[in-house]
Each structure stands twice: as structure tokens, then as C-alpha cells.
Amino acid sequence: MEDSIIIHKFLDYLTYERRFSEHTAKCYGADLTQFCEFVRGRSESDSPDADPMSLHAHDTGTATAVAVATQVDVKIDQLLLATNTDCVRGYLAFLNEKQYSKATIARKLATLRSFYKFLVKRNHISANPVASIRTPKQEKKLPRFLEYEDIKKLLGTPPVNTWLGARDRAILETLYSTGIRVSELVALNMDDVDFLGEVVHVRGKGKKERIAPIGSSALQVIQHYMEYRNKRAQSNGNFDSKVLFVNKHGRRLSTRSVRRKMDKYLKIAGLDPAISPHTLRHSFATHMLNNGADLRSVQELLGHQSLSTTQVYTHLTTRKLKEVYDGAHPRNNPQDSN
């Protein structure tokens, strides 16, 4: 990717025009780097009898003819511009052979679709070679959530008589009480918490902002942590005065650090170590619906752009209701026929 001008232009477009996060842009870049390696390898293995400057059109027949690059030293941009639908299908077959999951393949295909759509829009090519390729059918997996008792067990694990323990308790309480993402949690600043209004100012995906209500219990825990934090900051000039959740050096916590802390408390609480911080977000949404919240409200609280993304939680609540019903009305109970 380092020698691709058009990829750099695409990533700038995502960052400055579409306002994607730096992390998201990096993910797009990584996907395109892998695709570059594939098309470069494909060009090197082309038949030596092929004319290196022959013209080739996209499968649609509407593309502008571009030079097909079969030489090792041809610029990667020429290879990308010469890509056709057969090449993309070959790439998907390659990913499948490498046993990538359907979800990962779908994401990489979405990256290519966006990239070539951008190239069409900027008149680098006249047709999108990915347009006719369908996204692989996804395996629908219901998000995992914790029962109320397990939530209580987890939240009660961090010791609140130390400043780091108080911080970790505040982190877990905030994640569950608001349903925000871990990336949104670590981005919180001190003035993002409105104690009087009982809300948190959240900066979400695509730099979109929203207000998330937060429970009084979580606010009390945050207040307790902030008292510890402020005392610590007085004796350490390195503390970042604006950041809410800091590490022991007074700098903003990373999402990876939050995951490590949660792993620690899951082990202490005797809960499944496969649980992730995102599970608290799933638990928040499921419990909200279980308690009568409407789908639109949960969508807004979670910051989902599409209602269909939120609808997955209705399957969880429906499944739970069926389990309760089946428990109250055993199917094979002989007395049922009386």
C-alpha cells in the first residue's frame, strides 16, 4: 500500500470527507494492503506469453480500457485499476481457501466495493468490478448477554477502597449502565459526565455525538473514583486533567487495557473468560427490552444507524420468553393431558 497513490487518496476520503475514525480507516487500509499483495502475486504468475501492455476491460464491457500489468515492476496502482470481476472472485476464493470466516470475507468484500465505487466516482475507472458480486450469506449468531445475577457478581468484584479498583468498578458500571462501546468509554472526558442531568456525552462511530442516560448508581461510583483520581492527580503532574478514565500514569486508557482489566475480574468472579466488554453492551440492550423499552429508544441509546442492527436483540428477548414459558409448561408432562 505504501506505493499506492489511489489507496492513500481513498483513505483520505474516508477520514476527511466521510469522517471515519482513524481506527476504521486503518482497517480499510489493511484490507486493501492484503488485496494488493494478492493482485501483485497474480500478475507475477501470469503467462509469460501475455503482452504486458495489452488492453483489458472489466467484465461488464463498459469499462475504459486500461493497461494490464503482468510485469513484476509495474506500479500497484496500474494493477488495481486493471482489476476485473474475475480477479475479485479469485481473491474471494483465495480467502476461502485460507479459511477466513464468512463475516471476515464479507467485510473485505465491502472494503473493495467501497474502494472501487470511489474510483468510479473520481473517474479513475468507468465501472465497479465488485458491483456484480454478491456478499456471502452470513451465519446469524445471536449476541451473548449476561443474566442479572452475573452482572451483579461482575460489578461487585473490583475493590473500591483503592483508586485503581474504584476506577475499574466505575468502568464496568458505566459500560453496563449506558450501553456505550469500549472505544466510546475510553474517549470520555471529565466534563462529558453530567451528574445533574444524569447523562453522558458520547462521541460515537463516524464522530457522531449522542447523549446517553446513566443510572444514579453508576454516577455514585464514578464520583467515588473521581475523588480518588483527583487526589492522585495533585501529587502527579503527569495526569491528564481532562481525561476521565486514566491509567496508573495518568494517561488515557486504551481499549486493550479495559479488556485486560475485565479478563482479570471475570476470573475472580468465576465467570466465562470468553465474555468481553462488548457483552455488557449486549446485556444492557437485552435487559432494556426485557423491561419494556421500545426498539427505537434502544436504537438511539446504542447509537445504531440502522434499526435492523438493533433488532437482533428482539431475538434474544423472544428466546428468553420461550424458555420461561417452556419452564412453566413442560411439554412432556403427563398431567398436561388431564
Secondary structure, 3 states (H helix, E strand, C coil): CCCCHHHHHHHHHHHHHCCCCHHHHHHHHHHHHHHHHHHHHHHHCCCCCCCCCCEECCCCCCCCCEECCCCCCCCHHHHHHCCCHHHHHHHHHHHHHCCCCHHHHHHHHHHHHHHHHHHHHCCCCCCCCCCCCCCCCCCCCCCCCCCHHHHHHHHCCCCCCCHHHHHHHHHHHHHHHHCCCHHHHHCCEHHHEECCCCEEEEECHHHCEEEEECCHHHHHHHHHHHHHHHHHHHCCCCCCCCECCECCCCCECCHHHHHHHHHHHHHHHCCCCCCCHHHHHHHHHHHHHHCCCCHHHHHHHHCCCCHHHHCHHHHHHHHHHHHHHHHHCCCCCHHHHC
